[in-house]
């Protein structure tokens, strides 16, 4: 007598990998965070935000740059980006 069994295998998920929820939250937080890397003041003022050179009126992640000061940048949504304190005290 011969017995035949059908085996339906499932692929197992690696338990050491982060969940899909965690990965999507990390991407969202990265997209929303803005970092003021540097400010250049002179005849024209420029700000380096997320490693990109920007000027007043430019848009970063859907938010317009309203003003660029000595150590901060004001955005149209009310946020202000500041340089790290150790950078501004030199």
Secondary structure, 3 states (H helix, E strand, C coil): CCCCCCCCCCCCCCCCCCCHHHHHHHHHHHHHCCCEEEEECCCCCEEEECCEEECCCCEECCEEEEEECCCEEEECCCCEEECCHHHHCC
